Amino acid sequence: MRTFRRVPLHTAVATALALTGAAPAAATAPRDGGHCGGYETVRVPGAAHQRSACLGDLTTSTLSGTPYTDMADRAGLTAKDTGRPSGVPGVQIDGYFPDTSHFNTAHGWNHDAQFVIRLPEQWNGGLVVTGAPGTRKQYATDTAISDQALAQGYAYAATDKGNSGSDFYCDGSRPGDAVAEWNLRTTQLTRAAKRYGHVPRRTYMTGISNGGYLTRWQLENHPELYDGGVDWEGALWTADGPNLLTSLPTAVARTLGSAGDEDMESVGFAPGSAFLWPYHEKAYWGVTQKIYRAEFDPGYDAGCPGRSARSAAEQILAPCPSDAAYDYASRPASVHRAVARVALTGRIGRPLITLHGDLDALLPKASDSDVYARMVDGSGRGQRHRYYTVEGGTHVDGLYDTYPDRLRPILPCYRSAFRALTAWVERGTRPPADRTIGRPTSGDVVDSCALA
């Protein structure tokens, strides 16, 4: 068994200086007793711009309200009482890679392909990489993923995926370009982060929702970059369905009164999640269908006066009858080819753990992770996969605060799954078999979860 040795940050970065020939620069940001040794401005390979800071604490316990994170970017993703570690000094690098789009306004840069890299002073030799969930930016999973990874000694790297916000689909010149860029930017950041400082002994890919999709895609297409991954309710894209464009039209139809509960169940929505549907009707279903339909099928007539497929997001929020009538199966072959460009296959090349809540009312597990698990098995890679259903889990943990008697946060189960993954990869300890993790009726529901 090989145990990671905690490496002082100044030693790790000094190695990078020796390899690149770079010289240490004077600190240009808050410092904490000089613990970074003046090495916090080593260049990130390929970055067009970067800004580095030597900080006394890289976690959100201290960074909240500072330019080093974005509280709005992570709103609603975690339960309010989620425990947060603190006291992890090190270097943070914010920057961006060359790009031509300008959806991300963070730091006033108005530049996409932004990233954040955090290097703890006491590094365990590992790297955790993620991409933003939904249409959020690079700081979205600072509480959910970064804090715990840093506290365990991992370096952390996150990308905005190259485009963000409700107008993300306007990026690129042909259908599917914007989502295809998500995969490219994640690969780009991983390669750059693996060349910053010591080459990591272990690299793990992980993410929530669209970040979970990225995890699946990376382990299928670039297994050489990673040792394993944890997929938290990853979005499923398949050329012939199911995908978001096969389930959401029914949800929109229900909003307009033209679909009933049985119709919802037929496309995967769990009957037990019905109490969450009014919230999702207002916050998710209509706009989510429209922006992804605009990404893959911009030629579809939305049927709303004065509105085109490429109109601003503010003009596409209200549902229209033609949104409910959208039939992905009957759309032209060009639409299916656009989805095929980013589709998943199940052919993972590294160990993967998937978690999905049984009350997910945006990406129903029956038409998402259940299907993906069958795809992995069908590709002959089932021995590399574990799949855990979280009873009472839904798409965002923040809803637990509204329904503590019906829901449970997935985050503590995710943290347990990450520990199980590292034990699987590093010690050969196989995780528990696929199972449903029951919702506890007592105890610390917010911060504890046993996989077995």
C-alpha positions as CSV (number, residue, x, y, z in Angstrom):
1,M,0.0,0.0,0.0
2,R,1.3,3.4,-0.9
3,T,0.5,6.2,1.6
4,F,0.5,9.8,0.5
5,R,3.1,11.9,2.1
6,R,2.0,15.4,3.0
7,V,4.4,17.7,1.1
8,P,4.9,21.3,2.3
9,L,3.7,23.7,-0.3
10,H,6.9,25.5,-0.7
11,T,8.6,22.2,-1.6
12,A,6.0,21.4,-4.2
13,V,6.0,24.7,-5.9
14,A,9.8,25.0,-5.7
15,T,9.9,21.8,-7.8
16,A,7.7,23.5,-10.4
17,L,10.1,26.4,-10.5
18,A,13.0,24.1,-11.1
19,L,11.2,22.3,-13.9
20,T,9.9,25.5,-15.7
21,G,12.8,27.8,-15.0
22,A,10.5,30.4,-13.5
23,A,11.6,32.7,-10.8
24,P,9.7,33.3,-7.6
25,A,7.8,36.6,-7.5
26,A,6.9,38.9,-4.7
27,A,3.6,38.3,-3.1
28,T,0.8,40.4,-4.5
29,A,-2.0,39.3,-2.2
30,P,-2.8,38.6,1.5
31,R,-0.2,36.5,3.2
32,D,-0.1,34.5,6.4
33,G,3.3,34.5,8.0
34,G,5.1,33.9,4.6
35,H,4.0,30.2,4.6
36,C,3.9,30.2,0.7
37,G,7.6,31.0,0.4
38,G,7.1,33.6,-2.3
39,Y,6.2,31.0,-4.9
40,E,2.6,31.8,-5.3
41,T,2.9,33.3,-8.8
42,V,4.3,30.3,-10.8
43,R,2.4,30.2,-14.1
44,V,-0.4,27.9,-14.7
45,P,0.4,26.2,-18.1
46,G,-1.7,27.6,-20.9
47,A,-3.4,30.3,-18.9
48,A,-4.0,33.6,-20.6
49,H,-4.3,35.4,-17.2
50,Q,-3.9,34.5,-13.6
51,R,-4.0,36.1,-10.2
52,S,-2.4,34.3,-7.2
53,A,-2.9,34.8,-3.5
54,C,-1.2,33.3,-0.4
55,L,-4.0,32.8,2.0
56,G,-4.3,31.9,5.7
57,D,-7.4,29.8,5.0
58,L,-8.6,28.4,1.6
59,T,-12.0,27.3,2.9
60,T,-15.4,29.1,2.7
61,S,-15.4,29.5,6.5
62,T,-13.0,32.4,5.8
63,L,-13.4,33.2,2.1
64,S,-17.1,34.0,2.3
65,G,-17.5,37.6,1.4
66,T,-14.1,37.9,-0.2
67,P,-13.1,38.0,-3.9
68,Y,-11.8,34.4,-3.6
69,T,-15.2,32.8,-3.8
70,D,-18.8,33.7,-4.8
71,M,-21.5,33.0,-2.3
72,A,-24.3,33.5,-4.9
73,D,-22.6,30.9,-7.2
74,R,-23.2,28.2,-4.6
75,A,-26.6,29.3,-3.3
76,G,-29.0,26.5,-2.6
77,L,-26.6,23.6,-3.3
78,T,-26.1,22.7,0.4
79,A,-28.1,22.6,3.6
80,K,-27.7,25.7,5.7
81,D,-26.3,23.7,8.7
82,T,-23.7,21.8,6.7
83,G,-20.5,21.6,8.7
84,R,-17.5,23.4,7.1
85,P,-13.9,22.7,7.9
86,S,-11.5,25.6,8.3
87,G,-7.9,26.5,8.9
88,V,-6.3,25.3,5.6
89,P,-3.6,27.7,4.5
90,G,-2.2,27.7,1.0
91,V,-2.2,29.3,-2.4
92,Q,-5.3,30.2,-4.6
93,I,-4.9,30.9,-8.3
94,D,-7.8,32.5,-10.2
95,G,-7.5,32.9,-13.9
96,Y,-8.7,32.0,-17.4
97,F,-7.6,30.2,-20.5
98,P,-7.8,31.8,-23.9
99,D,-11.5,32.0,-25.1
100,T,-13.6,34.2,-27.3
101,S,-16.8,34.3,-25.2
102,H,-17.7,36.6,-22.3
103,F,-20.5,35.2,-20.2
104,N,-18.5,35.0,-17.0
105,T,-18.3,38.4,-15.3
106,A,-16.4,37.2,-12.2
107,H,-13.6,39.6,-11.1
108,G,-14.7,42.1,-13.7
109,W,-12.8,40.1,-16.3
110,N,-15.9,39.4,-18.6
111,H,-14.0,36.4,-19.9
112,D,-15.0,32.7,-20.1
113,A,-12.9,29.6,-19.4
114,Q,-12.2,30.9,-15.9
115,F,-10.8,28.5,-13.3
116,V,-9.8,28.4,-9.6
117,I,-7.0,26.2,-8.3
118,R,-6.3,25.8,-4.6
119,L,-3.1,24.3,-3.2
120,P,-3.1,23.5,0.5
121,E,0.1,24.1,2.4
122,Q,0.1,20.5,3.6
123,W,-0.6,18.6,0.4
124,N,-1.3,14.9,0.4
125,G,-0.2,14.4,-3.2
126,G,-3.7,14.2,-4.6
127,L,-5.8,16.4,-7.0
128,V,-9.6,16.8,-7.2
129,V,-11.0,18.3,-10.4
130,T,-14.6,19.4,-11.0
131,G,-16.7,21.5,-13.4
132,A,-19.6,23.7,-12.4
133,P,-23.1,22.2,-12.0
134,G,-26.0,23.7,-13.9
135,T,-25.1,26.9,-15.6
136,R,-23.1,28.2,-12.6
137,K,-19.5,29.2,-12.5
138,Q,-16.2,28.0,-11.0
139,Y,-17.0,28.7,-7.3
140,A,-20.3,26.8,-7.2
141,T,-19.0,23.7,-5.4
142,D,-16.7,25.5,-2.9
143,T,-18.8,24.4,0.0
144,A,-19.9,21.0,-1.4
145,I,-16.6,19.8,-2.7
146,S,-13.6,22.2,-2.2
147,D,-13.8,22.6,1.5
148,Q,-13.6,18.9,2.4
149,A,-11.1,18.1,-0.3
150,L,-8.7,20.8,1.0
151,A,-9.2,19.7,4.6
152,Q,-8.1,16.2,3.6
153,G,-5.0,17.7,1.9
154,Y,-6.0,17.5,-1.7
155,A,-5.3,20.2,-4.3
156,Y,-8.5,21.4,-5.9
157,A,-9.3,22.7,-9.4
158,A,-12.6,23.9,-10.8
159,T,-13.7,25.3,-14.2
160,D,-16.7,27.4,-15.3
161,K,-16.9,24.9,-18.3
162,G,-16.2,27.7,-20.8
163,N,-19.6,29.3,-20.8
164,S,-22.2,29.9,-18.1
165,G,-25.6,31.5,-17.4
166,S,-28.9,31.0,-19.1
167,D,-27.5,32.3,-22.4
168,F,-24.7,29.7,-22.5
169,Y,-26.2,28.2,-25.7
170,C,-25.3,31.3,-27.6
171,D,-21.6,30.2,-27.4
172,G,-20.3,28.4,-30.5
173,S,-21.3,28.3,-34.1
174,R,-23.2,25.0,-34.4
175,P,-25.6,23.0,-32.3
176,G,-23.8,21.2,-29.4
177,D,-20.8,23.5,-29.4
178,A,-21.4,25.0,-26.0
179,V,-21.7,21.6,-24.2
180,A,-18.8,20.1,-26.2
181,E,-16.7,23.0,-24.8
182,W,-17.5,21.9,-21.3
183,N,-15.7,18.7,-21.9
184,L,-12.7,20.4,-23.6
185,R,-12.3,22.9,-20.7
186,T,-12.4,20.2,-18.1
187,T,-9.7,18.2,-19.9
188,Q,-7.7,21.4,-20.3
189,L,-7.8,22.3,-16.7
190,T,-6.9,18.8,-15.5
191,R,-3.9,18.7,-17.7
192,A,-2.8,22.2,-16.5
193,A,-3.3,21.4,-12.9
194,K,-1.4,18.1,-13.2
195,R,1.6,20.1,-14.4
196,Y,1.5,22.7,-11.6
197,G,3.9,21.8,-8.8
198,H,4.5,18.1,-8.2
199,V,2.7,15.8,-10.6
200,P,-0.2,14.4,-8.5
201,R,0.1,10.8,-7.4
202,R,-3.6,10.5,-7.6
203,T,-6.2,12.6,-9.6
204,Y,-9.9,12.3,-9.0
205,M,-12.7,13.7,-11.2
206,T,-16.0,14.6,-9.5
207,G,-19.0,16.8,-9.8
208,I,-22.7,17.6,-9.3
209,S,-25.4,17.5,-12.0
210,N,-23.6,18.8,-15.1
211,G,-20.4,18.3,-13.2
212,G,-21.5,14.7,-12.8
213,Y,-22.0,14.5,-16.5
214,L,-18.4,15.8,-16.9
215,T,-17.2,13.1,-14.5
216,R,-18.8,10.4,-16.6
217,W,-17.5,11.8,-19.9
218,Q,-14.0,12.3,-18.6
219,L,-13.7,8.7,-17.3
220,E,-15.1,7.4,-20.6
221,N,-12.9,9.6,-22.9
222,H,-9.8,10.5,-20.9
223,P,-9.2,7.7,-18.3
224,E,-5.5,8.3,-18.6
225,L,-5.9,11.6,-16.7
226,Y,-7.7,10.2,-13.7
227,D,-7.6,7.4,-11.1
228,G,-11.3,7.4,-10.4
229,G,-14.4,9.6,-9.9
230,V,-17.6,10.3,-8.0
231,D,-20.6,11.2,-10.0
232,W,-23.3,13.1,-8.1
233,E,-26.6,12.9,-10.1
234,G,-24.8,13.5,-13.5
235,A,-27.0,14.6,-16.4
236,L,-27.5,11.9,-19.0
237,W,-27.2,12.7,-22.7
238,T,-27.9,9.9,-25.2
239,A,-28.5,10.5,-28.9
240,D,-31.7,8.5,-29.0
241,G,-32.9,9.3,-25.5
242,P,-33.4,9.4,-22.6
243,N,-32.1,12.9,-22.0
244,L,-33.4,16.2,-20.7
245,L,-35.3,16.8,-23.9
246,T,-37.3,13.6,-23.5
247,S,-38.4,14.2,-19.9
248,L,-38.8,17.9,-19.5
249,P,-41.5,18.5,-22.2
250,T,-43.8,16.4,-20.1
251,A,-43.0,18.4,-17.0
252,V,-43.8,21.6,-18.9
253,A,-47.0,20.0,-20.2
254,R,-48.0,19.4,-16.6
255,T,-47.4,23.0,-15.9
256,L,-49.8,24.0,-18.7
257,G,-52.4,21.4,-17.5
258,S,-52.0,19.0,-20.5
259,A,-50.2,16.2,-18.6
260,G,-51.1,14.3,-15.5
261,D,-49.2,12.4,-12.8
262,E,-49.2,9.2,-14.9
263,D,-47.6,11.1,-17.7
264,M,-44.9,12.3,-15.3
265,E,-44.3,8.8,-14.0
266,S,-44.0,7.5,-17.6
267,V,-40.9,9.7,-18.2
268,G,-39.3,8.9,-14.9
269,F,-40.5,11.3,-12.3
270,A,-41.0,9.5,-9.0
271,P,-44.5,9.8,-7.6
272,G,-43.1,10.6,-4.1
273,S,-41.4,13.7,-5.5
274,A,-44.8,15.4,-6.4
275,F,-44.5,17.7,-3.4
276,L,-41.4,19.2,-5.0
277,W,-43.0,19.8,-8.5
278,P,-44.5,23.3,-7.8
279,Y,-41.1,24.6,-6.9
280,H,-39.5,23.0,-9.9
281,E,-42.2,24.3,-12.1
282,K,-41.2,27.8,-11.2
283,A,-37.4,27.4,-10.9
284,Y,-36.3,24.7,-13.3
285,W,-38.5,22.9,-15.8
286,G,-39.4,25.5,-18.4
287,V,-36.2,27.4,-18.6
288,T,-34.0,24.3,-18.5
289,Q,-35.9,22.7,-21.4
290,K,-35.7,25.9,-23.4
291,I,-32.0,26.5,-23.0
292,Y,-31.0,23.0,-23.8
293,R,-33.4,22.8,-26.7
294,A,-31.9,26.0,-28.0
295,E,-28.4,24.4,-27.7
296,F,-29.2,21.2,-29.6
297,D,-32.2,22.2,-31.7
298,P,-32.1,25.9,-32.4
299,G,-34.4,25.4,-35.5
300,Y,-37.4,24.4,-33.4
301,D,-40.2,27.0,-33.5
302,A,-41.0,27.8,-29.9
303,G,-44.4,29.1,-31.0
304,C,-44.1,32.3,-29.0
305,P,-44.6,35.7,-30.8
306,G,-41.5,37.7,-31.2
307,R,-39.2,35.0,-29.9
308,S,-36.5,33.1,-31.8
309,A,-34.4,30.1,-30.7
310,R,-31.5,32.5,-30.1
311,S,-33.3,35.1,-28.1
312,A,-32.0,36.3,-24.7
313,A,-32.8,34.1,-21.8
314,E,-35.1,36.7,-20.3
315,Q,-37.4,36.2,-23.3
316,I,-37.7,32.4,-23.0
317,L,-38.7,31.9,-19.4
318,A,-42.5,31.5,-19.8
319,P,-43.7,28.1,-21.0
320,C,-45.5,27.9,-24.4
321,P,-47.8,25.2,-25.7
322,S,-45.2,24.2,-28.3
323,D,-42.7,23.6,-25.5
324,A,-45.0,21.0,-24.0
325,A,-45.5,19.5,-27.5
326,Y,-41.8,19.1,-28.2
327,D,-41.1,15.5,-29.3
328,Y,-37.4,14.8,-29.4
329,A,-37.8,11.4,-31.1
330,S,-39.4,13.0,-34.2
331,R,-36.9,15.9,-34.5
332,P,-34.5,15.9,-37.5
333,A,-31.5,13.6,-37.6
334,S,-29.3,16.7,-37.3
335,V,-30.6,17.3,-33.7
336,H,-29.8,13.8,-32.7
337,R,-26.3,14.2,-34.2
338,A,-25.8,17.3,-32.2
339,V,-26.6,15.4,-29.0
340,A,-24.4,12.5,-30.2
341,R,-21.4,14.8,-30.2
342,V,-21.6,14.9,-26.3
343,A,-23.4,11.6,-25.6
344,L,-22.3,9.2,-23.0
345,T,-21.5,5.5,-23.7
346,G,-21.0,3.9,-20.3
347,R,-17.5,2.8,-21.3
348,I,-15.8,4.1,-18.2
349,G,-12.0,3.4,-17.9
350,R,-11.6,4.1,-14.2
351,P,-13.6,3.3,-11.0
352,L,-16.7,5.4,-10.7
353,I,-19.2,5.8,-7.9
354,T,-22.6,7.3,-8.8
355,L,-25.1,8.8,-6.3
356,H,-28.6,9.9,-7.1
357,G,-31.6,10.9,-4.9
358,D,-34.8,9.0,-5.4
359,L,-36.8,12.3,-5.2
360,D,-34.8,14.2,-7.8
361,A,-37.4,16.3,-9.6
362,L,-35.2,17.7,-12.3
363,L,-33.1,14.7,-13.4
364,P,-35.3,11.7,-12.4
365,K,-33.1,8.8,-11.6
366,A,-35.3,6.4,-13.4
367,S,-34.5,8.1,-16.7
368,D,-31.0,9.1,-15.8
369,S,-28.7,7.2,-13.4
370,D,-30.7,4.0,-13.6
371,V,-30.2,4.1,-17.3
372,Y,-26.5,5.0,-17.0
373,A,-25.8,2.1,-14.7
374,R,-27.3,-0.2,-17.3
375,M,-25.1,1.4,-19.9
376,V,-22.0,0.7,-17.8
377,D,-23.1,-2.9,-17.2
378,G,-23.9,-3.3,-20.9
379,S,-20.4,-2.1,-21.9
380,G,-18.8,-4.8,-19.7
381,R,-17.5,-2.2,-17.2
382,G,-19.8,-3.0,-14.3
383,Q,-17.0,-4.1,-12.1
384,R,-15.7,-0.6,-12.1
385,H,-19.0,1.0,-11.1
386,R,-21.0,1.4,-7.8
387,Y,-24.4,3.0,-7.8
388,Y,-26.1,4.3,-4.6
389,T,-29.6,5.6,-4.5
390,V,-30.1,8.1,-1.7
391,E,-33.6,7.8,-0.2
392,G,-35.0,11.3,0.4
393,G,-32.4,12.9,-1.8
394,T,-33.3,15.5,-4.3
395,H,-31.4,17.6,-6.9
396,V,-30.3,20.4,-4.6
397,D,-29.6,19.9,-0.9
398,G,-30.8,23.4,-0.1
399,L,-34.4,22.1,-0.3
400,Y,-33.8,20.0,2.8
401,D,-34.1,23.2,4.8
402,T,-37.7,23.6,3.6
403,Y,-38.6,19.9,3.9
404,P,-36.5,18.4,6.7
405,D,-39.2,15.8,7.4
406,R,-39.2,14.5,3.9
407,L,-35.7,15.0,2.5
408,R,-32.1,14.3,3.4
409,P,-29.0,16.0,2.1
410,I,-26.9,14.0,-0.4
411,L,-23.6,15.8,0.5
412,P,-22.7,13.6,3.6
413,C,-23.3,10.5,1.4
414,Y,-21.1,12.1,-1.3
415,R,-18.3,12.6,1.2
416,S,-18.6,9.0,2.3
417,A,-18.6,7.9,-1.3
418,F,-15.4,9.9,-2.0
419,R,-13.7,8.2,0.9
420,A,-14.9,4.8,-0.4
421,L,-13.5,5.7,-3.8
422,T,-10.0,6.6,-2.5
423,A,-9.9,3.4,-0.5
424,W,-10.9,1.4,-3.6
425,V,-8.3,3.1,-5.8
426,E,-5.4,3.3,-3.2
427,R,-5.9,0.2,-1.1
428,G,-8.1,-2.1,-3.2
429,T,-10.9,-2.0,-0.7
430,R,-14.1,-2.6,-2.7
431,P,-17.0,-0.3,-1.8
432,P,-20.4,-1.8,-0.7
433,A,-22.5,-3.3,-3.5
434,D,-25.1,-1.2,-5.3
435,R,-27.8,-0.3,-2.8
436,T,-30.3,2.3,-1.5
437,I,-29.1,4.4,1.4
438,G,-32.0,4.7,3.7
439,R,-33.2,8.1,5.1
440,P,-32.4,8.3,8.8
441,T,-35.1,9.5,11.2
442,S,-32.7,10.7,13.8
443,G,-29.0,11.6,14.3
444,D,-26.9,14.0,12.3
445,V,-28.6,13.8,9.0
446,V,-26.8,16.9,7.6
447,D,-23.2,15.7,8.2
448,S,-23.2,11.9,8.4
449,C,-24.0,9.1,6.0
450,A,-23.0,5.5,6.1
451,L,-22.8,3.7,2.7
452,A,-23.2,0.3,4.3
